């Protein structure tokens, strides 16, 4: 199985013109198929439908989407508004759009900035992987057993991943004993995507139902929980895939460190607490059916389907970024890391 997986690419084929190429993650693991988004509307639909997902990858896609808008009708600002509305919780979308818009007039300048965002994300993933692996290794030398939620790897980023990047780094260092992969209901991003990546890399793992996490923690079989983030408020409250908060509560109860891994672009200092983070509500049928197929609840039964939940900062052991590790009080540490020059060496944990 190939390991050069990707989430999004900018392509400039002679036939058909430029496009944002997206690996359709709704079809994995049974099909590997790409979609070429040649206009902003198609890209926004791909984002809404989760053909592309993961905060860092969404930022890269959004940056290229603004370029599409500049090339198509000369209105990149309208493109940015459409893309931001597609996934309001993921702050990386807004961040990337604003950054590309600020690059100056002209599609060529915007494209150069979008490409910088992509390359910076690759480098950030490597740094996050190294920093997070050092944290886990310090706790459990050479035999770490890690639990993850959702997907935070190559399919969610332009690089090795954030939380999964830590897992991958531990594995390559010979320091990973086992990876527990939460299935991540209702759309099974863990079972479909994280397990797909782990299998491709030969990482020892097992998929578990979301409800099994408490059991493996209580048995002493988890040394660390590693998750990503879609937005981190100034106080350290973290929005991530629904089910994350429950894992944090379990981790605190069983004395397991709970680490959030995310690039600096995911930190939103303008949002003071998690209470101000908008939570996207998705189609109830995602809960009432299995991947839009078999019904598992009565058609007449309503369903509540928040895509994310908020993990309170007091349940987060540390936040791993490409510029170093933030610890409580997060109001101070996150602001300090956000102000550090991108070229400065990462601060130790």
C-alpha positions in Angstrom: 0.0 0.0 0.0 1.4 3.5 -0.9 2.4 5.7 2.0 2.6 9.0 0.0 -1.0 9.9 0.9 -2.2 13.4 0.5 -5.2 15.5 1.3 -5.0 18.4 -1.2 -2.8 19.5 -4.1 -2.7 22.4 -6.4 -2.6 21.2 -10.0 -2.1 23.1 -13.3 -2.9 20.6 -16.0 -3.0 21.9 -19.6 -6.4 20.4 -20.1 -9.1 22.0 -17.9 -6.9 24.6 -16.2 -5.9 24.9 -12.6 -7.6 23.0 -9.9 -7.5 22.1 -6.2 -7.1 18.3 -6.3 -8.8 16.6 -3.3 -8.4 13.0 -2.2 -12.1 12.0 -1.5 -11.9 10.8 2.0 -15.6 9.9 2.1 -14.7 6.8 -0.1 -11.8 5.5 2.0 -10.7 2.9 2.7 -12.6 1.0 0.0 -11.8 3.4 -2.9 -9.0 5.8 -3.5 -10.3 8.5 -5.8 -9.5 12.2 -6.4 -11.8 15.1 -7.2 -10.5 18.1 -9.1 -12.2 21.3 -7.9 -11.9 23.8 -10.6 -14.1 26.5 -9.0 -14.7 27.7 -5.5 -18.2 26.4 -5.3 -17.1 22.8 -5.9 -14.3 23.2 -3.4 -16.6 24.6 -0.7 -18.9 21.6 -1.3 -16.0 19.2 -1.0 -15.2 20.9 2.4 -18.8 20.7 3.6 -19.1 17.1 2.5 -15.9 16.1 4.3 -14.2 15.0 1.1 -11.4 17.0 2.6 -11.1 17.5 6.4 -8.6 18.1 9.1 -7.8 21.6 10.2 -4.4 22.0 8.7 -5.5 20.5 5.3 -8.5 22.7 5.3 -6.3 25.7 5.7 -4.2 24.6 2.7 -7.3 23.9 0.6 -8.8 27.3 1.6 -5.6 29.1 0.6 -5.7 27.6 -2.8 -9.4 28.2 -3.0 -8.9 31.9 -2.7 -6.5 31.7 -5.7 -9.2 29.9 -7.7 -11.5 32.8 -6.9 -8.9 35.3 -8.1 -8.4 33.4 -11.3 -12.1 32.7 -12.1 -13.8 36.1 -11.6 -11.3 38.4 -9.9 -13.2 38.3 -6.6 -11.0 36.4 -4.1 -12.8 38.0 -1.1 -16.1 36.4 -2.2 -14.3 33.1 -2.5 -13.0 33.5 1.0 -16.4 34.2 2.5 -17.8 31.0 0.8 -15.0 28.8 2.1 -15.1 30.2 5.6 -18.9 29.5 5.8 -18.3 25.9 4.7 -16.6 24.9 8.1 -17.1 27.6 10.6 -15.4 25.8 13.5 -12.1 25.2 11.8 -10.2 28.5 12.3 -7.5 27.4 9.9 -9.9 28.1 7.0 -10.3 31.8 8.0 -6.7 32.1 8.9 -5.5 30.9 5.5 -8.0 32.9 3.5 -7.1 36.1 5.3 -3.4 35.4 4.8 -3.7 34.8 1.1 -5.9 37.8 0.6 -3.3 39.9 2.4 -0.5 38.7 0.0 -1.5 41.5 -2.4 -3.3 41.9 -5.7 -2.7 39.3 -8.4 -3.2 35.6 -8.5 0.5 34.9 -8.8 1.2 36.5 -5.4 -1.7 34.7 -3.8 -0.6 31.4 -5.2 2.9 31.9 -3.9 1.5 32.6 -0.4 -0.8 29.5 -0.6 2.2 27.4 -1.4 4.1 28.9 1.5 1.2 27.9 3.8 1.5 24.3 2.5 5.2 24.0 2.9 5.0 25.6 6.4 2.5 23.0 7.4 4.7 20.2 6.3 7.6 21.6 8.4 5.2 22.2 11.3 4.1 18.5 11.3 7.7 17.3 11.5 8.4 19.6 14.5 5.1 18.6 16.2 6.0 14.9 15.7 9.4 15.4 17.2 8.3 17.5 20.2 5.3 15.3 21.0 7.4 12.1 20.7 9.8 13.5 23.2 7.0 14.1 25.7 5.6 10.6 25.4 9.1 9.0 25.4 9.9 10.8 28.6 7.0 9.1 30.3 7.3 5.6 28.8 10.6 4.8 27.3 10.5 2.5 24.3 7.1 0.9 24.8 4.4 3.6 24.5 0.8 2.6 24.1 -1.2 5.5 22.7 -4.8 6.2 22.0 -6.0 8.6 19.3 -9.4 10.0 18.2 -10.5 10.9 14.6 -7.8 11.3 12.0 -4.8 13.6 12.4 -2.3 12.2 9.9 -1.3 12.5 6.3 -5.0 12.8 5.2 -5.6 15.7 7.6 -2.4 17.6 6.9 0.2 18.3 4.3 2.8 16.2 6.0 3.1 13.4 8.5 0.3 14.8 10.6 -0.2 16.4 14.0 -1.2 13.8 16.7 -0.7 11.0 14.2 2.7 12.6 13.4 3.7 12.0 17.0 2.6 8.4 16.7 4.5 8.0 13.5 7.6 9.5 14.9 7.5 7.2 18.0 7.1 4.3 15.6 10.0 5.3 13.5 12.1 5.7 16.7 11.2 2.2 17.8 9.4 3.7 20.8 5.8 2.7 20.0 4.3 -0.5 21.4 0.7 -0.1 20.3 -1.8 2.4 18.8 -5.4 2.3 19.9 -7.6 3.8 17.2 -11.0 5.1 18.3 -13.5 4.4 15.5 -14.9 8.0 15.9 -18.6 7.9 15.3 -20.6 8.9 13.5 -18.4 9.1 10.3 -15.7 6.7 11.5 -12.7 8.8 10.6 -10.6 6.7 13.0 -11.7 3.3 11.7 -11.7 4.4 8.0 -8.8 6.9 7.9 -6.4 6.5 10.8 -6.4 2.7 10.6 -5.9 3.1 6.8 -2.7 5.2 7.4 -1.5 2.9 10.3 -1.8 -0.1 8.1 0.0 1.6 5.2 2.9 2.3 7.5 3.0 -1.0 9.3 2.2 0.6 12.7 0.9 -2.0 15.3 -2.7 -0.9 16.0 -6.2 -2.0 16.8 -9.5 -0.3 16.1 -11.8 0.0 19.1 -15.3 1.3 19.4 -15.5 4.7 21.0 -17.2 3.1 24.1 -14.2 0.8 24.6 -11.8 3.6 25.5 -12.7 3.6 29.2 -12.0 -0.1 29.4 -8.5 0.0 27.8 -7.6 3.0 30.1 -8.9 1.3 33.2 -6.8 -1.8 32.3 -3.7 0.3 32.3 -3.1 -0.2 28.6 -2.9 3.5 27.6 0.1 5.6 28.3 -1.0 8.8 26.5 -4.0 10.1 24.6 -3.1 12.2 21.5 -5.7 14.3 19.7 -5.7 17.1 17.2 -7.7 20.4 17.3 -9.9 22.4 15.0 -9.6 25.5 17.1 -7.8 26.4 20.4 -9.1 29.3 22.4 -6.8 31.8 24.2 -7.4 30.0 27.5 -6.6 26.6 26.1 -10.1 25.3 25.6 -10.0 23.1 22.6 -12.5 22.3 19.9 -12.0 18.9 18.3 -14.0 16.1 16.8 -17.0 15.2 18.9 -16.1 12.6 21.5 -12.8 14.3 22.4 -14.1 15.8 25.6 -15.2 12.5 26.9 -11.7 11.0 26.3 -10.2 13.9 28.3 -12.5 13.2 31.2 -11.6 9.5 31.1 -7.9 10.3 30.9 -8.1 12.6 33.9 -9.9 9.9 35.9 -7.4 7.2 35.1 -4.3 9.4 35.3 -3.4 9.3 31.6 -1.8 12.4 30.1 -4.0 14.1 27.5 -2.0 15.9 24.8 -3.4 18.2 22.1 -1.2 18.5 18.9 -1.9 21.4 16.6 0.0 24.0 14.5 0.1 27.6 15.7 -2.4 28.5 13.0 -5.1 26.6 15.0 -4.7 28.9 18.1 -7.3 31.6 18.0 -6.2 34.3 20.5 -9.2 36.4 19.5 -11.5 33.8 21.0 -11.2 34.0 24.8 -12.8 30.7 25.8 -14.4 27.6 24.2 -17.8 29.0 24.9 -17.4 31.4 22.0 -16.4 28.7 19.5 -19.2 27.9 17.0 -20.1 24.2 16.9 -21.2 23.0 13.5 -24.4 20.9 13.5 -24.5 18.4 10.7 -27.1 16.2 9.0 -29.0 14.1 11.6 -28.9 11.2 9.2 -25.1 10.9 9.8 -26.1 9.6 13.3 -29.2 7.6 12.3 -27.4 5.7 9.6 -24.0 4.0 9.1 -22.2 6.1 6.5 -25.5 7.1 4.8 -26.4 3.4 4.3 -28.0 1.1 6.8 -30.4 2.8 9.2 -29.6 2.2 12.9 -32.3 4.3 14.4 -36.0 4.7 13.5 -36.6 7.2 10.7 -39.0 9.0 12.9 -36.5 9.5 15.7 -34.8 12.9 15.8 -31.0 13.0 16.1 -28.6 15.7 17.4 -25.3 15.7 15.5 -22.6 18.2 16.6 -19.5 17.8 14.7 -17.2 18.9 17.5 -17.1 19.3 21.3 -15.1 21.6 23.6 -12.5 20.1 25.9 -11.9 22.4 28.9 -8.3 23.6 29.3 -8.0 22.1 32.8 -8.3 18.6 31.2 -5.4 19.2 28.8 -2.0 18.1 30.0 -0.1 20.0 27.3 -0.5 21.5 23.8 2.2 20.5 21.3 2.9 23.1 18.5 5.7 23.5 16.0 7.1 26.2 18.2 7.2 24.3 21.4 5.0 22.9 24.1 2.4 25.0 25.9 1.3 24.2 29.5 -1.0 25.8 31.9 -1.6 28.7 32.4 -2.4 28.6 28.7 -3.4 32.3 28.6 0.3 33.0 29.0 2.0 30.0 27.2 -0.2 30.1 24.1 0.3 33.9 23.7 4.0 33.5 24.2 4.3 30.7 21.5 2.1 32.6 19.1 4.4 35.6 19.3 7.6 33.5 18.7 9.2 33.9 15.3 8.4 31.0 13.0 12.2 30.7 12.3 13.1 30.4 16.0 14.0 27.0 17.5 11.1 25.2 19.2 10.9 25.6 22.9 11.4 22.4 24.9 8.5 20.9 26.8 
